[in-house]
Amino acid sequence: MRFLRIAVMIAVLVVTGWAIRLFEDPAWQVVRAQQPAVKLDSLQGALGQGVTVGLLGGFRAIVADFFWIKTNSVWADNDLPATQTLIKLVTAIDPRPLYFWQNGARMIAYDMPNWRIMAEGGYDTVSKAEQRHIDQEQSTVAINYLNEGFGYHPDSALLYIEIANVYLNRLKDANAAAEAYLKAARQPDAPYFVARIYGELLRRQGRNAEAYAWLKQLYPTLPKITPGAKTQPSPAEIEMGMAPVVLERIRELEKELKISASQSFRP
């Protein structure tokens, strides 16, 4: 009798579960239909309205990586609006990685002008003036985007370098590029090459006296073998500093500026 009661209870539960399931699925379909799906647009709108991404907690890096993968997917399709939206969304979710800022700006400044020109018929169809206008528009968006990055990375030489590269390579503005390289060179994490590029841009603009003064100031700070010093820089540091190249530039400028041997730079 005990086993019979158990068997009957199991049978009743199975039948009840089956009966409930008949009503459960339609009920859930109704509920789901009334609930808005969690979509990219809704998340972007929430972020734009000031909802803190701190709610993501420790998952913000994972979520940002997910959206970066999505960014590369739409980028591969040359989808300009979606790419630009996702680029900004990624750094809104997690602004900490410089990688997002750098590569997002490169997509905006270098790839998107090409997409726009090709969409309008190609380089043979679009006038040079219109091409310059498109470059100007996209470069402005990229520079503004990088400037937002300073709110999270105020002392980053790499962001200044990206801005300088946009001015130099896209807008052909050596003066603005030089100013950005100078700001980069003054940051504590600046690579050695930045100061050399700044000096070279001064020379290109005919500002030889300024370039000479800058390189003379730069040379003593570069890693090099110093006789009698207790510690010496590594070969890799010496190679990156390229002190001999800087000294060569100083000597070239002395000839151009007609500086006498007695007044020449003595390291």
N, C-alpha and C positions, 0 to 999 in steps of 0.2 A: 504493500500500500504506500509505503514511503517513496519508493522509486516511481510509482505511478503518479503520485502528487507532483514530484519533481518534473517528470516528463510532461505533465499537463501544464505546469507553470512555464516551462521552456517553450512549449507550443504556443501558449497564450502570448508570451513576450515576442516571439517571432512574428505571429500574426499581427500583433499590435504595432510592432516596428515597421512591418510592411505597409500597414494601413496608414501610419503616420507619414511614411516616406511619400505616399501618393499625394498627400497634401503639402508636404514640406517643400518639395522642389518648386512647385508653382508659387508658393508663398515667398520663397527666397528670390525667385525671379522678379516678383513684383517689388520687393524691397530693393534689390540691386538696381532696378530700372529707375527708382526714385532717388538713388544716391549718385551724385556726380563722380565720374571716374577721376582718379588721381593722374592728371596728365601734366606734360611739360608746361603747357600754357598756364595751368592753375598754379603750379609751383613758382613759375617765373613771376606771375602776378602777385603772389604772396610775398615774394622777396622784394618786389618793387614797392610794396606797401609798407615795408619796414618790419616784416615779421622776422625775428631773429633766427639766423641759421644755427644759433647755439642749441636750439631744440634737437638738432641732429646729434649733438653730443660727440661721442667718439667715432660716429659713423660719417662725419662730414668729409673726411679724406676719401673714404670708400665711395660715397655718393659723387664727389667731385671727379674721381677717377672714372666712374661710370659715365658721367656726362661728357668727360673728355673723349672717351672712346666714341660716344655718339657724335661729338664734334668732328672727329676725324672721318666718321662715316659720311656725314653730310658735306664735309669739305671735299671728299673724294668725288662727290656728285656735282661740285661747283655750285652748291646751293648757297648763295650769298646771304639772304636774310636769315636762314636757319643757322648758318655757321657763325655769323656775327652775334646772333642772339645767344647761342650756346657758349661762345667764348666768354661773354660777359657773365653768363649764368655760372660758369665753372668758378670764376674768381669771386663771385658773390658768395658761393657756397664755401669755398676754401681759398682765401687769398694768400696763404702762406707759401706755396711753392712758386718760386720765380719762374720755373719752367712754363707754367701756364701763361703768365704775363708775357714772357719773351716770345713764345711760339704763337700765341694768339695775335700779338701785334704784327708778327711777320706774315701771318695769313691775311690780315687786314691790309697791310701796306704793300705787299708784294704779289699776292695771289689774286686778290679781289679786283685790282685794276685790270688785270689780264682777263678775268672773267667778264667784266663789264664791256671791255673793248671787243672781245670775241662775240659777245651777245649782240653787239650793235653792228656786226658785219666783219670784224677783223681789222688788223692794223693797216691794211691797204685801203680800207673803206673809211675808217674813222680819221678825221683830220688830226694833224699834229697838235693843234690848239685844243681840240676836244680831249685828246690823250693826256695832255698836260693838266687839263681841268680835272679829269678823272683821277690822275695821280695825286693832285693837290687835295681833292676831297678825301680819298682813302687815307692818305698820309696824315691828314688832320685828325681823322677818326683814330688812327693808330697812336698818334702822339698823345691825344687826349686820354686814351685808354691807358697808356703807360704812365701818364701823370697821375692817374688814379692809383696806380700801384705804389706811389711814394707814400700814400696814406698808411700803407702796411709795411713798406720797406724804405724808410726815409733816407737811409744812408747807402743805398744800393748803387754801386758803380755800374752794375750790369744793366739796370734800367736806363741810366743816362747813356750808356753805350748804344742801346737799341734806338733811343731817340736820335742820337748823333748819326747812326747808320741810315736812318730814314731820311734825315736831312741831306746826307751826303749822296746816297745811292739813288733815292727816288726823286728828291726835289732839287738835287744838284746845287744846294745852298751851302757852300763851304764855310761861310761866316757863321751861320747858325750851327752847323755841325761842329765847328771849332769850339764854340761856346759850350756845347753839350759835352764834348770830349774833355774840356777843361774841368767842368763840374765832376765828371767821372773820375778824372785823375786826382781830384782832391778828396775822394772818398777812401776810407781806410782799407777797403777790399779791392782797390783798383789794380788790375793787371798792369804789368810794366809797359806793355805795348801802347796803352792809351796815351801816356805822356809823350811817347815818340810820335804818334799820329798827330797829336795836337801841335807839336813843333813843326811837323811837316806841312800841316795845313796853314800855319802862319807863313811859312816860306812860299806856299802856293799863292797866297794873297799879297805877296811882296812885303810882308811885315818882317823883314830879315832881322832887324835890330831886336824886335820882341822875341823872335825865334832863338836868336843867339843868347839872349839873357835867360830865356826859359831852359835851354839845353845846358847851359853852364850851371844853373841851379839844380837841374835834374841829375847830372852826371855823378856827383858825390854820393847820391842816395842809392845808386845802382849796385847790385851785388857783384863783387869782383875780388880777386885775390889781393889781399893787403899784406905786404911783408911785415912780419913782427906781430901781427894780430893773433890773439889767443884762439879765436875761432874763425873759420873760413866758411864761406857759403858753399853749398853743394854745387856740383857741376850743372845740375838741372837749373838751379837758380841763376847761375852765371849765364847760362845759355838764354834763359828767358829775359834777363836784364839787358843783354846785348850792349854792354858798356862800350866796347870798341866801335860799334856802329854809331853810337851817339857822339863819341869823340871825333869820329870821321866827319860827321855832320857839322860839328863845331868848327873844325878846321876849314871846311868848305865855306862856311859863313864868314869866317875871318878873312878869307880871300875876297869874297864878294863885298864885304864891308870895308876892305882895305885896312884892316887892323894890323899894326906893326908887330914885329916879333916881340918887342919889349912889352907890348900891351896884350899879347895873346894869352889865352887861357892856359893855366898851368895846373893840371890835376895833382 
